[in-house]
Amino acid sequence: MKRMPAKNFQDLVVWQKAHQFVLSVYRHSESLLKNQLEEVSKLLEAYLSSILNSDS
């Protein structure tokens, strides 16, 4: 099956999956205490920064 070209960024499968991931993180983080949430946020920020800065 051939896919149609993306008309905008929301048509990209990678964006759709990333968006679902972010929504899932928000849903799961609602039950964390504030200080736990801040720590998780720092870890996610460092992880995502590492991915964005990688050469591959």
LUMLUM-94309 format. One record per atom (N, C-alpha, C): residue number from 1; z negated, x negated, y negated. Coordinates in steps of 0.05 Angstrom, whole numbers. Layout:
{NUM, {Z, X, Y}}
...
END
This chain:
{1, {0, -17, 23}}
{1, {0, 0, 0}}
{1, {0, -18, -25}}
{2, {19, -13, -43}}
{2, {21, -29, -67}}
{2, {5, -16, -89}}
{3, {-10, -32, -104}}
{3, {-26, -22, -126}}
{3, {-10, -22, -152}}
{4, {-17, -3, -169}}
{4, {-5, -3, -196}}
{4, {-18, -24, -213}}
{5, {-4, -35, -232}}
{5, {-16, -55, -250}}
{5, {-38, -42, -266}}
{6, {-58, -58, -273}}
{6, {-81, -49, -289}}
{6, {-72, -43, -317}}
{7, {-80, -20, -327}}
{7, {-74, -12, -355}}
{7, {-96, -22, -374}}
{8, {-120, -25, -363}}
{8, {-143, -36, -379}}
{8, {-162, -50, -359}}
{9, {-182, -62, -370}}
{9, {-201, -78, -353}}
{9, {-216, -60, -333}}
{10, {-220, -35, -339}}
{10, {-234, -17, -321}}
{10, {-218, -10, -296}}
{11, {-192, -16, -297}}
{11, {-175, -12, -273}}
{11, {-178, -34, -253}}
{12, {-189, -57, -262}}
{12, {-191, -80, -244}}
{12, {-214, -76, -224}}
{13, {-207, -81, -198}}
{13, {-227, -77, -177}}
{13, {-251, -95, -181}}
{14, {-247, -119, -190}}
{14, {-269, -137, -195}}
{14, {-288, -126, -216}}
{15, {-277, -114, -237}}
{15, {-294, -102, -257}}
{15, {-310, -78, -246}}
{16, {-296, -62, -230}}
{16, {-309, -38, -218}}
{16, {-333, -47, -200}}
{17, {-329, -68, -184}}
{17, {-350, -77, -167}}
{17, {-373, -90, -183}}
{18, {-366, -105, -203}}
{18, {-387, -117, -220}}
{18, {-403, -95, -234}}
{19, {-389, -75, -243}}
{19, {-403, -53, -257}}
{19, {-422, -38, -238}}
{20, {-413, -33, -213}}
{20, {-431, -21, -194}}
{20, {-455, -38, -188}}
{21, {-451, -65, -187}}
{21, {-472, -83, -182}}
{21, {-493, -82, -204}}
{22, {-484, -82, -229}}
{22, {-502, -80, -252}}
{22, {-518, -54, -252}}
{23, {-504, -32, -246}}
{23, {-518, -6, -245}}
{23, {-539, -6, -223}}
{24, {-533, -19, -200}}
{24, {-552, -21, -178}}
{24, {-576, -38, -187}}
{25, {-571, -60, -200}}
{25, {-593, -77, -210}}
{25, {-611, -61, -229}}
{26, {-600, -46, -247}}
{26, {-616, -29, -266}}
{26, {-632, -9, -250}}
{27, {-620, 4, -231}}
{27, {-635, 24, -215}}
{27, {-659, 12, -201}}
{28, {-655, -12, -189}}
{28, {-676, -25, -173}}
{28, {-697, -37, -192}}
{29, {-689, -44, -216}}
{29, {-708, -57, -234}}
{29, {-727, -38, -247}}
{30, {-721, -12, -246}}
{30, {-739, 8, -259}}
{30, {-767, 7, -248}}
{31, {-770, 0, -223}}
{31, {-797, 0, -210}}
{31, {-812, -26, -214}}
{32, {-800, -46, -226}}
{32, {-813, -72, -230}}
{32, {-831, -71, -255}}
{33, {-852, -86, -254}}
{33, {-869, -89, -278}}
{33, {-854, -104, -299}}
{34, {-862, -101, -324}}
{34, {-848, -113, -346}}
{34, {-845, -143, -343}}
{35, {-867, -157, -336}}
{35, {-865, -186, -334}}
{35, {-847, -194, -310}}
{36, {-847, -178, -289}}
{36, {-830, -184, -266}}
{36, {-801, -180, -275}}
{37, {-795, -160, -290}}
{37, {-768, -154, -300}}
{37, {-758, -177, -318}}
{38, {-776, -187, -335}}
{38, {-768, -209, -352}}
{38, {-760, -234, -335}}
{39, {-775, -239, -314}}
{39, {-770, -262, -297}}
{39, {-743, -258, -282}}
{40, {-739, -234, -272}}
{40, {-714, -228, -258}}
{40, {-691, -231, -277}}
{41, {-694, -222, -302}}
{41, {-673, -224, -322}}
{41, {-666, -253, -327}}
{42, {-686, -270, -329}}
{42, {-681, -299, -334}}
{42, {-666, -311, -310}}
{43, {-674, -304, -286}}
{43, {-661, -314, -262}}
{43, {-632, -305, -261}}
{44, {-627, -279, -266}}
{44, {-600, -269, -266}}
{44, {-583, -282, -288}}
{45, {-594, -286, -311}}
{45, {-579, -299, -333}}
{45, {-571, -328, -325}}
{46, {-590, -342, -313}}
{46, {-584, -370, -304}}
{46, {-563, -369, -282}}
{47, {-565, -351, -263}}
{47, {-546, -349, -241}}
{47, {-518, -342, -252}}
{48, {-516, -323, -269}}
{48, {-490, -315, -280}}
{48, {-478, -337, -297}}
{49, {-495, -351, -312}}
{49, {-486, -373, -329}}
{49, {-474, -395, -311}}
{50, {-487, -400, -289}}
{50, {-478, -420, -270}}
{50, {-451, -412, -259}}
{51, {-447, -387, -252}}
{51, {-422, -378, -241}}
{51, {-400, -381, -262}}
{52, {-405, -372, -286}}
{52, {-385, -373, -308}}
{52, {-378, -401, -315}}
{53, {-396, -420, -312}}
{53, {-391, -448, -320}}
{53, {-381, -465, -296}}
{54, {-378, -453, -272}}
{54, {-368, -469, -250}}
{54, {-338, -473, -253}}
{55, {-329, -495, -240}}
{55, {-300, -502, -242}}
{55, {-283, -487, -222}}
{56, {-295, -474, -203}}
{56, {-278, -461, -182}}
{56, {-272, -432, -189}}
END
